[in-house]
Amino acid sequence: MRCRAIPIPGLILVWLLMAGPGRAQDPQPTEYQIKAALIFNFAKFVEWPSTAFANAASPIVIGILGDDPFEDELARTVRGKTINNRPLVVQEFRSASEATNCHVLFISNSEKRRLPEILKSLQGTSALTVGETDRFTESGGMINFFEEGKKIRFQINLEAARSAGLKVSSRLLGIASHPSR
């Protein structure tokens, strides 16, 4: 894994660019506004095999498995946006078996105890798994958020992504970190 930190101000800039114009006195983005912006950008820098989509117009499905910490922020972030002419949609799932046709799957902390079972059930799919729990990537997850001081960082398990048939852009790999835990 390549190691490089993204400080909070850099993440804020990414989020602000995506959110559009605003007032100078607007409050700082929340943790989950930043994470929603990053998930959108992950989708921009990952290539799925053609078999991951039913047809050329199929949407990119971003799923949330377990409790939703975004409080509709993820849906607001991707609303009206497209990637490679594909619309983005957000869906909530109650089980991993429902999420097998998902392209990006955020696995909530509420599913921490079931993580090995969830990741096993997603084998053979092209779902980019994203989480925020300790040892997520070591357990087979693909992208994990973690905090270091006042910085939100992420690490990538490139081997897991490649096993799912995903191609991760070198630009995304270049800003990934390795946690110092």
C-alpha positions, 0 to 999 in steps of 0.5 A: 500500500502507498502511504500518504496523508490527506489533511482535513483542509485538503478533504474540505477543499475536495468536498467544497469543490463538489458541493458548489458555491457557498457562503464564506461563513458556512460551517465546516463539513461534518465527518460524514459529509467528507466521507460521502464526498470521498466515496463519490470520488472513489467511484470516479477512480475505480473501473468495474468489469463490464459484467458488473452492469446489466447494460450501458445505461445501468446506474452505479449503485452505492449501497449502505449495509447496516446503520446509516451514519450519513443521514441522507448526506451520501444521497445528497452528494451524488444526486444528479451526478453521473460517472461515465454516463452512468447515474449514481443511486444510493440504496440501503441494504439489510443483508449482504445477499441483497447487496451483491449487485452493488458497485460501492458498498459502505459497511457500517460499524453496526456490522462489525461483528458480521464483517467476516461473514459479509465479506465472504458472501461478497466474494465473486462480486465486483462490489468495492467495499468501504468501511471504517472499522479497525482491521477492515482492510486486513479482514479483506475489505477494500477501502477503510477510513480512519482518523489520525489526529484531526485528519480523515485518511483512508487505506486501500487493500489493492489485492482485495480490489484486484481479486474482485476484478476492480481497477483502482486508479494510480491517482487514488492509490497515490493519496491512500495512507497506511494507518499508524495503529 
